[in-house]
Every structure is written in structure tokens, then in C-alpha cells.
């Protein structure tokens, strides 16, 4: 049916825009029967009223009408059917316009919409009142499509003219189903009939419809052009602003209402306050909320149940539980609705006071006229989503079973499954899932999401296949949970399959799905694919930028991360979020370029981010890992409210820079502040002890974390202890710990011990470790290089050649030694060996080092050719030593910027013993400080010594 043509042609049939009214005036003198029936109805004695009417010799229409209206008001459908039966027995009454109209309305009020339709269909002739009653009945019961269809039938089957009762119901239906197109056509028809801009009821309905469809401007235009507004008009416009989150406009309009109300005697009513107070809740505008509360008291509206409920909700959402409690308990002896109890119970739960929530729930259950419903439970469930609340959750579950509420509502089942999953009790989640007869996509989603979020991605994928096998089609939430599982699994194949599903089902426009896909590709190491997805997004929100930035930062692409961070500022036009700034700081930390780090620190200061705990700890970490321990400590000391993360990051910063003593002193200071260390604090402590040779202290802390704080050591803690023992030459102890540890050692622990075997000359243990290492990670070239160096240090060149041949055959690539230094805002890189083609000043650089070598040899430096693990003569070994990348970087820094007091050099692999010794002598000769960061730690050289104490 062409709806547009239909409404247009119907409008053209009506020449006179004034609607025709049918008079239904009651007789001036009510009958005696009417008076008796009315009295009985006011006492809710409907059966007596019906009996009196049925037995009366002359029942009149007014008396029967009163009974029908009372049945509707009391939702007494059985009494309504009884009086309907009586009406049907009389030919005259059964066709009476007023009675049939009121019968339809009564059934609608009782929720029996099918009975309303039967009455409507039984009519041979229908007037406008009866059509309006049917449309209104459908609208009242949420049957909006049916209401619109009856309206279309009215236009196509009759010559009746819709009036100011017809249009509001139809417009409301359009708004409910968000059918803006048809709603605008109805609006146009109303204008044609002279109702669309002049009738207050129609205008109010139009405002509401436009608001629900998100056209706030159109709703406001209707409001501004209304020739006469009533309080409903103001409340409707307030509701439009509120629903569309125009919080400031809500308050502005409310103030305008108060000003106009003083002149026109239009005072805010209960609906006004119930609309405005939730805005104060959402925005945490507590002072404004208190002012509105005061106004409600002045207007004697605070005692209204709905206003009181809104006030309780506002105070609890703003964290003012005492005020909410006062309002709740002040009405204990008055009528309280279940909504009031739910608001207070939800307030306790929302503010983490679970015990009070449960106590109030028990009190509610002991009241005579009220009982908890699904809304009550759904208010409490979000507070039970965490491992510490598992016992409370089980208690809640028992309450549901005892009160036969468990299977009453889909949301309850979903909430229980999700809550058990969040508590880490997947066993109970699956029991609830299996025990219910309610099977929906949302329930499957709750289960799949629970497994994905709790580190069991394999079962998340398994339940997805079960879901499909049971005939349920996944939605965007299902795909999002599965992508999270793929992210944990780092399963590229699954991620690509899901990407294909997304494209086939047209879900690629869903921002949430796209960001989940992007994150999955990032975790699988496919950063370039993630960037293609990112660039294909039509609208990028802050979350998508943050995800892409984090992807670059976490995958060792700091330059790309910083480039994207700059583009983000230009694209969005607003300040990047704290999450984006943390990713940028991570990138600066990886690049170890202090200049960039300081710029980002300035950026954070400019936008007031430094008070944020994540930003603050990232700045401390950045300075520490750039070797600027003093600046790191200065920033740390300026933080007023330090949490455990700040202390741990600073402590770890001391550790990686070799300042073990300072790290332990900071730990003692942290304990004085009353902070309890966690597993990350102990990683920092053990690292500090390892890098500073404090073996006994490290072992003491390792025991302390288990025996004093009850923290079970993880792989990272064992790695620190094995590294510490290996550096100290306690190889037997390190190997014993490796065998006894409850977790399987990874490649990092084994390679650390293998390196220690080479340094301390234990070939036998080194071979055993090497065998395990190559069995665990056979495709990593650095392991073969370590093994080659081990054999070379013992002069076993045959084994060295075999290992190097294996590297070539496997197509593995060995990273060459590389050092870089920043001079004049530019970064200069040097490879070990030949740099003549890249660096024009190489001759000058060699001259500088030869000059330095001559000077330091005069005060005791002796080149250590044993670190050159090649089968060549001594002179060639000396040349190799002179070509080490850190020596070239230092030489370039000296002749390019000799006036600086401190040089900073960064290296991609571990610094050799000869370079370490040579740099100590250089600082003594030149009276300069040199900081070198290799892939293990920082070395702060000054006055002929190093911060590591020759222990690295």
C-alpha cells in the first residue's frame, strides 16, 4: 500500500478543517440506579453493582458505563466480561456507541487487547470514537504496528476525519517504532486538517516522536511555534532533551519554565521533577540536585512517591548514601512502592555496600504487600561481579531459587551466568546455563563472553560452535567476544575467519566489531592489517585511535606510534586521551630518546594529565628507562598521592639502572607509608638485586614474598633469581632452582643461564642448557649465537663453524651490534664493523677513538681480545675491538658535541667486557659522564667506575 498517497488523498477529502463533535452529554438529573451503582463502584463492590444493574427493570447507559469504567480502573477483566455478557444480551445496548467504546477501552486497560478487537470487529457500523478507541487500545498495550494499521484502515475504508484524539495515538506509535518517515506524513496530514501546529495534544505527541527519533531540532521547532503550551508541553520538551543527553538544555529549559511559571501560574509537577532529577544523577550535578530537591519541598512534591524515588536514585548515584537513606527511611511508615525499595537497594549495591543491599533485600521480603522482583535482583547483581563476591552471588542465587524467580526473566539468567563468569566460577556459570529452559542468543553470549574474559578462549570458541549447532545466529556481541578469545589465543586463522563472517553479514560498519578485529590482528602481530582496517573506518572514535596506538607501541613500532599520535591531534582537533598519551610515552621509552619523552611530559602538563596514575607512572618509567634516574625521582617526589604502582615503577627504575641500594631504601620507605607490596613490586626488587650483585638480599626477598605476604612466585620471579645466581657465578644453585621450580622454564631463563655459563666458563652445564633451549625454541638465531660464543670462548672452533652453518641453512638472521646517539636533535646509528658508506665522518671518528685509546692505555687500559670470538690473529682482533659500535658512537658524540658533560649511548645487544672497561677509563680521562643502555640494563659511567659495580 502506498502510505504517502493514502494519507495525502485522505487529507484532500476533508474540506472543512474543523472536526465534527458528537454530543455525549449526561442527563442533568442522574437516575437512582446510577447513584447506587456509583456508590458501590467507589467501594470496589463491582459484583454488587453488576447484580443490581442486571436485576434492574430499567438499566440505563450511564449506570453500565460507570461499571465498565470501574472494571478498567481496577483491571478486573472478569467483572468486565460479566457486564459485557449482559450488554450482549440486549440488542439496543450491544450497539450503543458509548458502551461499545468503553468496553474496548476497559479491555485495553486490563491488557486484553484481543477482547477489544473482538468488540471492534463485531460492530456493523463504527463512528470515529470507536476507531479512536481501537487505535488507543493498541497504543496503550504497545501494539504500535497494529495501531498504525487500524489508522490506515480508517483512512481507506471510511470518510471519517481523524481528530485530535486520533493523531496523538498514531504519532506516539510512530515514535515508539522509530518510523520517522510515516510520522512526518502523519504530521503533514495533521497540518492539512488544521491540527499539526495549533492543537496542543497533537503538538506534544509530535515533539515526543521527533525526540525519540533523535531529531531534537525538529522537536524544539514544534515547541517554539506552539501558540499555546500546557505543562505537558514543557515536560515533553524536557524529556526530549533528557533522552538525547542534552543535559545543559534540560536545565536551561527547566529554569525558563520556572520563570514563565511565575507569570502564567504554570508550576512544575511530579513529571517535571522526575524528568530533571535523573539528569543531575547522570552528570553528578549534586549541588543542582539539592537545589531542585529544595524546590520540590517548597512545592510540596517531595512526598510524591515518584519524586521521592528519583531523589533517592540521584543521591545514591552521586555517592551520598546518607541523604538517600534519610529519604528512604523517612517514608518507612508511609506508602512505599517497590520502585522505592529497588532504588535504595540499587544505591547500596552501586556504592559497593553489598551487605546493606542484602539486609534491605531481606527486609523487603518480610513486608506484607511487597516482594522482590527481577528488577530488584538486577540492581544487586552488578555488585556481585568479582571473585571476592562469589559467596554473596551464591547467596543471591539461592534467594532466587527459594522465591521461584530464577526462570522468570531472561535478564536474570543472563545476569547470573555473566556474574558467575566475572567471579571466575565458570563451573557454576555452565550449571546455570544447563539448568534453564530459557535459551536465547543473549544467554549464549553471556556464556561465551564469560569464557573469553576469564582466560579460557578455547571453550569460548567451543561454545560458539555449539551455539551454531543449536540453531542460534551470532550477533555483534557474539563476534566481539569471539574476537576477544582470538586475541588471547593469538590465533590468526580464527581471526581471519571471523573477519570473513563480519564482511559476509554486513557487520563491518559496527565500530565495536571493527575495533575488536583491529585488536585481534594487533595481538597476532599483523599490525599492517590492523592499520588497513583502521584507515578504512569512516568515523574513528577515541577507542579506535587508542587501539591502533597501543598496537604500534606493543609490537615494537615506536616511530609509527608517535607518528600516529601526531596525526591523531590534527584529525580529532581535540586533546588525545590519557590512554593515547600512555601509548606515546611507551613509544618514547622504547626509543630511549629523552628529548621526545620531555616533549610528551610537557604535553601531559599542558592538558593536566600528570595527576592521572597511569600517566604519572608512565612518565616515571620513561625517564628511568631513558637513563634519567634523577628526573624520574624528581617527578616521583612531586606526586602528592602515590599509589603502589608509582612506588613499584620507581623501584624498578632504580633496578634497571643498577642503583640497587637506592631501590632497597625506597622499598623500606614504601613500607613505612603502609603500602603492601604485590608481585610486580617483587619483580622490581629482585631485578635490582640481580643487577647490583646483592645475592643474599635477593634470596631474602624471594622468601619474604612467599612466607610473609603469601605471594606465589611466578615465572618472572624465578627468571630474576636464576639471572641473579647466574651473574654471581652460582651456576649450580641456578641450575638446581631451574629443576625445582613448579613452572616450566621459558627461553629467556634458559638463555640467561647459558650466557652466565659462557661468562663463568662452565661448558658442561652450558651444553645441557643449550640442548633444552634449542628444543624449546629452535628457530631463534640469538640462541645459536649464544651457543657459538660459548664454544668460541673455549676455542672449540669446529663446533662454532657447525653452529654458524646451521644458522645459514635455517635461513636465520643474526642482528648485528648497533649503537645510536642523539646529537643536535638527530639520531645517528653505528653498526659494528664497516660504516664508511653510511657515515662520511668515519675517518674522523676512528682518529678520535685512536686518540682516546692512546690516552687510556697510559693509565692502565689493556684491550681484552678474548671477547672477539673469531678465529683470527691478535692484530685483527684489536681492529675488531676498535670497530665496536658503542665506541664509534661515543667518538662521534665527542667530536660533534664535545662541550656536553654527559653522553648517552644506546645499544641493541649486551655490551662486551672490553667496551665496558674502556668506557670507564674514558670517563676518568675526559672527566665526562657516559650513560650506555644495552639490551639488559643501564650503565652509568663516571670517574672511572660504573653504576653496575662491574657486575652485569
GIQUIZI-V447017 format. One record per backbone hydrogen bond with DSSP energy under -1.0 kcal/mol. CO is the residue of the C=O (numbers start at 1). NH is the residue of the N-H. If there is no record, write none. Layout:
# GIQUIZI-V447017
[[CO,NH] [CO,NH]]
This chain:
# GIQUIZI-V447017
[[1,3] [2,6] [3,7] [4,8] [5,9] [6,10] [7,11] [8,12] [11,14] [31,35] [32,36] [33,37] [34,38] [35,39] [36,40] [37,41] [38,42] [40,45] [41,44] [44,46] [45,49] [46,50] [47,51] [48,52] [49,53] [50,54] [51,55] [60,64] [61,65] [62,66] [63,67] [64,68] [65,69] [66,70] [67,71] [68,72] [69,73] [70,74] [71,76] [75,77] [76,80] [77,81] [78,82] [79,83] [80,84] [81,85] [82,86] [83,87] [84,88] [85,89] [87,90] [90,94] [93,96] [96,100] [97,101] [98,102] [99,103] [100,104] [101,105] [102,106] [103,107] [104,108] [105,109] [106,110] [107,112] [108,111] [111,113] [112,116] [113,117] [114,118] [115,119] [116,120] [117,121] [118,122] [120,123] [127,131] [128,132] [129,133] [130,134] [131,135] [132,136] [133,137] [134,138] [135,139] [136,140] [137,141] [138,143] [139,142] [142,144] [143,147] [144,148] [145,149] [146,150] [147,151] [148,152] [149,153] [150,154] [151,155] [152,156] [153,157] [154,158] [163,167] [166,170] [167,171] [168,172] [169,173] [170,174] [171,175] [172,176] [173,177] [174,179] [178,180] [179,183] [180,184] [181,185] [182,186] [183,187] [184,188] [185,189] [186,190] [187,191] [188,192] [189,193] [190,195] [190,196] [191,194] [195,199] [199,203] [200,204] [201,205] [202,206] [203,207] [204,208] [205,209] [206,210] [207,211] [208,212] [209,213] [210,215] [211,214] [214,216] [215,219] [216,220] [217,221] [218,222] [219,223] [220,224] [221,225] [230,234] [231,235] [232,236] [233,237] [234,238] [235,239] [236,240] [237,241] [238,242] [239,243] [240,244] [241,246] [242,245] [245,247] [246,250] [247,251] [248,252] [249,253] [250,254] [251,255] [252,256] [253,257] [254,258] [255,259] [256,260] [257,261] [258,262] [260,264] [261,265] [269,273] [270,274] [271,275] [272,276] [273,277] [276,280] [277,281] [278,282] [279,283] [280,285] [284,286] [285,289] [286,290] [287,291] [288,292] [289,293] [290,294] [291,295] [292,296] [293,297] [294,298] [295,299] [296,301] [296,302] [297,300] [301,304] [304,308] [305,309] [306,310] [307,311] [308,312] [309,313] [310,314] [311,315] [312,316] [313,317] [314,318] [315,320] [316,319] [319,321] [320,324] [321,325] [322,326] [323,327] [324,328] [325,329] [326,330] [328,331] [329,332] [331,334] [337,341] [338,342] [339,343] [340,344] [341,345] [342,346] [343,347] [344,348] [345,349] [346,350] [347,351] [348,353] [349,352] [352,354] [353,357] [354,358] [355,359] [356,360] [357,361] [358,362] [359,363] [360,364] [361,365] [364,367] [373,377] [374,378] [375,379] [377,381] [380,383] [381,384] [384,386] [386,389] [387,390] [389,393] [390,394] [391,395] [392,396] [393,397] [394,398] [395,399] [396,400] [397,401] [398,402] [399,403] [400,405] [401,404] [405,408] [409,413] [410,414] [411,415] [412,416] [413,417] [414,418] [415,419] [416,420] [417,421] [418,422] [419,423] [420,425] [421,424] [424,426] [425,429] [426,430] [427,431] [428,432] [429,433] [430,434] [431,435] [440,444] [441,445] [442,446] [443,447] [444,448] [445,449] [446,450] [447,451] [448,452] [449,453] [451,456] [456,460] [457,461] [458,462] [459,463] [460,464] [461,465] [462,466] [463,467] [464,468] [465,469] [466,470] [467,472] [468,471] [475,479] [476,480] [477,481] [478,482] [479,483] [480,484] [481,485] [482,486] [483,487] [484,488] [485,489] [486,490] [486,491] [491,495] [492,496] [493,497] [494,498] [495,499] [496,500] [497,501] [498,502] [499,503] [500,504] [501,505] [502,507] [503,506] [507,510] [510,514] [511,515] [512,516] [513,517] [514,518] [515,519] [516,520] [517,521] [518,522] [519,523] [520,524] [521,526] [522,525] [525,527] [526,530] [527,531] [528,532] [529,533] [530,534] [531,535] [532,536] [534,537] [541,545] [542,546] [543,547] [544,548] [545,549] [546,550] [547,551] [548,552] [549,553] [550,554] [551,555] [552,557] [557,561] [558,562] [559,563] [560,564] [561,565] [562,566] [563,567] [564,568] [565,569] [566,570] [567,571] [568,572] [569,573] [577,581] [578,582] [579,583] [580,584] [581,585] [582,586] [583,587] [584,588] [585,589] [586,590] [587,591] [588,592] [588,593] [593,597] [594,598] [595,599] [596,600] [597,601] [598,602] [599,603] [600,604] [601,605] [602,606] [603,607] [604,609] [605,608] [609,612] [612,616] [613,617] [614,618] [615,619] [616,620] [617,621] [618,622] [619,623] [620,624] [621,625] [623,628] [624,627] [627,629] [628,632] [629,633] [630,634] [631,635] [632,636] [633,637] [634,638] [636,639] [643,647] [644,648] [645,649] [646,650] [647,651] [648,652] [649,653] [650,654] [651,655] [652,656] [653,657] [654,659] [655,658] [656,938] [658,660] [659,663] [660,664] [661,665] [662,666] [663,667] [664,668] [665,669] [666,670] [667,671] [668,672] [669,673] [670,675] [671,674] [678,682] [679,683] [680,684] [681,685] [682,686] [683,687] [684,688] [685,689] [686,690] [687,691] [689,694] [693,695] [694,698] [695,699] [696,700] [697,701] [698,702] [699,703] [700,704] [701,705] [703,707] [704,708] [704,709] [705,711] [714,718] [715,719] [716,720] [717,721] [718,722] [719,723] [720,724] [721,725] [722,726] [723,727] [724,728] [725,730] [726,729] [729,731] [730,734] [731,735] [732,736] [733,737] [734,738] [735,739] [736,740] [737,741] [746,750] [747,751] [748,752] [749,753] [750,754] [751,755] [752,756] [753,757] [754,758] [755,759] [756,760] [757,762] [762,766] [763,767] [764,768] [765,769] [766,770] [767,771] [768,772] [769,773] [770,774] [771,775] [772,776] [773,777] [780,783] [781,785] [782,786] [783,787] [784,788] [785,789] [786,790] [787,791] [788,792] [789,793] [791,796] [792,795] [795,797] [796,800] [797,801] [798,802] [799,803] [800,804] [801,805] [802,806] [803,807] [804,808] [805,809] [806,810] [807,812] [808,811] [817,832] [818,908] [819,830] [820,906] [821,828] [823,826] [826,823] [828,821] [830,819] [835,838] [835,839] [839,842] [841,845] [842,846] [843,847] [844,848] [845,849] [846,850] [847,851] [848,852] [849,853] [850,854] [851,855] [852,856] [853,857] [854,858] [856,861] [857,860] [864,867] [865,868] [867,869] [868,870] [870,872] [873,877] [874,878] [875,879] [876,880] [877,881] [878,882] [881,884] [883,833] [884,888] [885,889] [886,890] [887,891] [888,892] [889,893] [890,894] [891,895] [892,896] [893,897] [897,900] [901,929] [903,931] [905,933] [906,820] [912,916] [913,917] [914,918] [915,919] [916,920] [917,921] [918,922] [919,923] [920,924] [921,925] [922,926] [923,927] [929,903] [930,941] [931,905] [932,939] [933,907] [937,934] [939,932] [940,947] [941,930] [942,945] [945,942] [946,949]]
